[in-house]
Amino acid sequence: MSEASVAVHADPDLLAQAVAARLVVRLLDAQAERGQASVVLTGGRIAAAVHRAVGALPARDAVDWSRVDFWWGDERFLPTGDPERNETQAREALLDALPVDPARIHAMPASDGGADPEEAAARYAAELARAARPGTSALPHFDVLMLGVGEDGHVASVFPEHPVHYESRPVSAVRGSPKPPPVRITLTLPAINTAEEVWLVASGGGKARAVGLALAGAGPVQVPAAGAQGIGRTLWLLDRAAAADLPARFRSLR
């Protein structure tokens, strides 16, 4: 796994614009190398800002969006179209405005899809397996996997001390989430850590302690963000407020 690197931006708006620009470049590089690209999206306020910033970039049209696969790191187990679903947020902020191939939008199952959370998680794992390259693992190639970071250090819907930490399957149902809604579906850390690049995006002073603990080497059960690592690159993208408690080796970046 890769060592973490950190980039700090002045404020949330500049952070969102910088992440958007990086994402467009990363997708272009992947398409130049493999003819297609794959990204795992996250949710939350900063994710919505990133999605809007991608849509506003003139360079977005350089990407062949019909050859990009969109996956999600986690999802709230709510009905289709619910405004609290990460899928709904991403569609409204970005995907509906892009010439994407609908078959390449791999949304996690909704609660009105006829399955309980455990079956829904198994269905998503099966969809991932169908997209995997022959002869490889049960997961497709993820060029970049983006994660928000919670104030408690959670990533996706992997929460501190939650039983999902001990789940070996790539996708898990989450019951009893400490953050509402209580029922969710999430990629597990073993699945997250198969991505070529993992980007952890955090904004605001409320995230500073969790960011500092993760980068200082906290245990992933206590601080799940500490356990998220890309194979080729692990990149923390922060605004100044979220970077307030960086360990000493990163403090020159604040």
Long-range contacts (C-beta under 8 A, 24 or more apart in sequence): 1-193, 1-229, 1-230, 1-231, 1-234, 2-229, 2-230, 2-231, 2-232, 2-233, 2-234, 3-234, 4-215, 4-229, 4-234, 4-235, 4-236, 5-233, 5-234, 5-235, 5-236, 6-215, 6-235, 6-236, 6-238, 6-243, 6-246, 6-250, 6-253, 7-235, 7-236, 7-237, 7-238, 7-253, 8-238, 8-239, 8-240, 8-243, 8-253, 8-254, 9-237, 9-238, 9-239, 9-240, 10-239, 10-240, 11-239, 11-240, 12-46, 12-49, 12-203, 12-204, 12-239, 13-49, 14-239, 15-46, 15-49, 15-201, 15-203, 15-237, 15-238, 15-239, 16-46, 16-49, 16-50, 16-52, 16-53, 17-53, 18-237, 19-50, 19-53, 19-146, 19-199, 19-201, 19-237, 20-50, 20-53, 20-54, 20-56, 20-57, 21-53, 21-57, 21-59, 22-199, 22-237, 23-50, 23-54, 23-144, 23-146, 24-54, 24-57, 24-59, 24-60, 24-62, 24-63, 26-143, 26-144, 26-197, 27-63, 27-68, 27-143, 27-144, 28-62, 28-63, 30-143, 31-63, 31-64, 31-67, 31-68, 34-141, 35-67, 36-67, 36-68, 36-69, 37-63, 37-67, 37-68, 37-69, 37-143, 38-68, 38-69, 38-71, 38-140, 38-141, 38-142, 38-143, 39-68, 39-69, 39-70, 39-71, 39-142, 39-143, 39-144, 39-145, 39-146, 40-71, 40-72, 40-73, 40-142, 40-144, 40-145, 40-146, 40-187, 40-195, 41-70, 41-71, 41-72, 41-73, 41-86, 41-90, 41-146, 42-72, 42-73, 42-74, 42-86, 42-146, 42-147, 42-148, 42-156, 42-201, 43-72, 43-74, 43-75, 43-76, 43-86, 43-89, 43-90, 43-148, 44-148, 45-203, 46-148, 46-201, 46-202, 46-203, 47-86, 47-89, 47-90, 47-146, 47-148, 47-201, 48-89, 48-93, 50-146, 50-201, 51-89, 51-90, 51-93, 51-94, 52-93, 52-94, 54-94, 55-93, 55-94, 55-97, 55-98, 60-98, 65-98, 65-99, 65-100, 65-101, 66-99, 66-100, 66-101, 66-104, 67-101, 67-104, 68-100, 68-104, 69-104, 69-106, 69-131, 69-140, 70-95, 70-100, 70-104, 70-105, 70-106, 71-106, 71-128, 71-140, 71-142, 72-106, 72-107, 72-108, 73-145, 73-146, 73-147, 73-155, 73-156, 73-186, 73-187, 73-192, 74-108, 74-156, 74-157, 74-158, 74-174, 74-184, 74-185, 74-186, 74-187, 75-107, 75-108, 75-109, 75-157, 75-184, 75-185, 75-186, 76-181, 76-183, 76-184, 77-110, 77-111, 77-117, 77-120, 77-173, 77-181, 77-183, 77-184, 77-185, 78-110, 78-111, 78-181, 79-110, 79-111, 79-112, 80-110, 80-112, 80-113, 82-110, 84-181, 85-110, 106-131, 108-185, 109-185, 111-183, 116-173, 117-173, 117-174, 117-175, 117-183, 117-184, 117-185, 118-173, 120-173, 120-185, 121-169, 121-171, 121-172, 121-173, 121-185, 122-171, 124-171, 124-185, 125-169, 125-170, 125-171, 128-170, 128-171, 128-191, 137-194, 138-170, 139-170, 139-191, 139-194, 141-196, 142-194, 142-195, 142-196, 143-195, 143-196, 143-197, 144-195, 144-196, 144-197, 144-198, 144-199, 145-192, 145-195, 145-197, 145-198, 145-199, 145-230, 146-199, 146-201, 147-192, 147-198, 147-199, 147-200, 147-201, 147-225, 147-228, 148-200, 148-201, 148-202, 149-200, 149-201, 149-202, 149-207, 149-210, 149-211, 149-214, 149-225, 149-242, 150-179, 150-207, 150-210, 151-206, 151-207, 151-209, 151-210, 152-178, 152-210, 153-210, 153-213, 153-214, 153-218, 153-222, 153-223, 153-224, 153-225, 153-226, 154-179, 154-224, 154-225, 155-192, 155-200, 155-224, 155-225, 155-228, 156-186, 156-187, 156-192, 157-184, 157-185, 157-186, 158-186, 158-188, 158-189, 158-192, 158-224, 159-224, 160-221, 160-222, 160-223, 160-224, 161-221, 161-222, 164-188, 165-189, 165-220, 165-221, 165-224, 189-220, 189-224, 189-227, 189-228, 192-228, 193-227, 193-228, 193-229, 193-230, 193-231, 194-231, 195-230, 195-231, 196-230, 196-231, 196-232, 196-233, 197-230, 197-232, 197-233, 197-234, 197-235, 198-228, 198-229, 198-230, 198-233, 198-234, 198-235, 199-235, 199-236, 199-237, 200-225, 200-228, 200-234, 200-235, 200-236, 200-237, 201-237, 201-238, 202-236, 202-237, 202-238, 202-239, 202-242, 203-238, 203-239, 203-241, 203-242, 204-239, 204-241, 204-242, 205-241, 205-242, 205-244, 207-238, 207-241, 207-242, 208-241, 208-242, 208-243, 208-244, 208-245, 209-245, 211-236, 211-238, 211-242, 211-243, 211-245, 211-246, 212-244, 212-245, 212-246, 212-247, 215-246, 215-247, 215-250, 216-247
